[in-house]
Amino acid sequence: MRGAATEAQVIAEEIIAAVNARSAERIAKCTTDDVELLLPPRHVYTGRGGIDDFLSALERRLPHVLVVTDQRYCGDDFAVLEWEAESESGERFLETVGCVVFRLRGGLVHRIHLYLDTELWDALGDG
């Protein structure tokens, strides 16, 4: 039997749903003003404006992407979600997998580490 979802898991899953909806407003409700989104090794988006920039880049690169999570590893102040995504980019159909780590501070996400195929991300360009 599964235990109750932690606050971190609920917040993390809301952020994934907000990404699928491309809703910066929903993400803002779950994050601190100084939130950091890191896509190792060199992509960093800072603050809520940075989240807006990331969503814009995502929309340009993968306008039809759908992210689905499957495995979740959560504690009081963190959530790690494994995800799968499908999208079309031009005439190509893309499938990819990754992991995202959410760190909470004061009940809100203050740091997001998004692990994905950065070579593919860079190859898609900036739309």
N, C-alpha and C positions, 0 to 999 in steps of 0.2 A: 504494500500500500504506500502511495506517495504521501509525503508530508505536505503541510501547507506551504504555499509559495512565500518566499521571503519578500520583504519590501524591495530589495535590490532586484529580484527576479521580475516582479510586477513592473517596476520602473523600466528595466531593460527591455522587456517585451513591448511596453508602450512606445519606447523609442523606435524599435524595429517597425511597429505598425505605423508610426509617424513618418519614418523614412519611406515606407511603401506608399504612403499618401502624399509624400513630398510636403509635409506640414511642419514648417519651421516653428509655428506657433505651438504645436503640441510638444515638440522637442524642448522648446524654451520652458515649458511648465515643469519639465523633468530635470533641468540642468541649472547649474550655477551661472552667474553672469560671466565668470572667467573660465568656463569650460574649455578644455583642450581636446581636440580630436587629432590623433596621430595615426598616420598610415606609414609605418616604417618602410624605408629608412629615412625619407626626407620630406614627406608631406606633413605639414602641421597647419591646422586650422584652429584659431584662437578666438574665444568669446562667441557670443551668439551670432555676431556678424560672420565669424568664421564658419559656423554651422550653415548659415545661409549660403555662403560661398561653396561649401561642399555639396549641398543639395543642388545648387545650380550646375556645378560641374557634373554631378551624377546625372542630372536630367539631360545635359548636352551629350554626355558619353553613352548613357544607357537609358534612354527615355522610357523604355517599357520593362525595366527590371522589376522583378518580384523577389524579395528576400524571404526565405522561410527558415526558421530555426528548428533544430531537432534536439540536440543535447544541451542541457543546462547544468552548470555547476555554480551554486550560489551560496553566499554567506551573508553576514550582517551588513557588510559594507562593500561587497563586490558581487558581480555576476559575470560569468563567462558563458557565452552562447556560441555554439557551433552553428554555422548557417550554410545554406545552399542558395544559389541565385541563378535565375534564367533570364535571358534578355535577347533582344535582337539589336544588332548594330549594323545599320545599312542592310546588306543582304546576308550577313552572317548571323547565325544563331549561336549564342554563347551560353555555356554552363560553367559555373565556377563554385568553389567552396571556400570557406574561410572561418575565422573565429573573431569574436569581438569581446573585449574585456571592458567592463564598466566599473569604475571606482566611485563610490559615493562619499559625500561629505555633508553632514547635516541633513541627510535625507534626500539629497539631490546629487545627480551625477556631475562630477567635476573633471573627470578624465575618461576618455574613451580611446582605447587602442584597437584599431581595426586592422586585422591581419588578412590580407587578400593578395591576389596575384598582382603585384605592383608593376610587373613588366607588361601585363595586359592593360592595366589602368593607364600606364604611360603610352602604350601603343594606340589606345583609343583616342589619344590627343585630348584637346580641350573643346571638341565639337566644332 
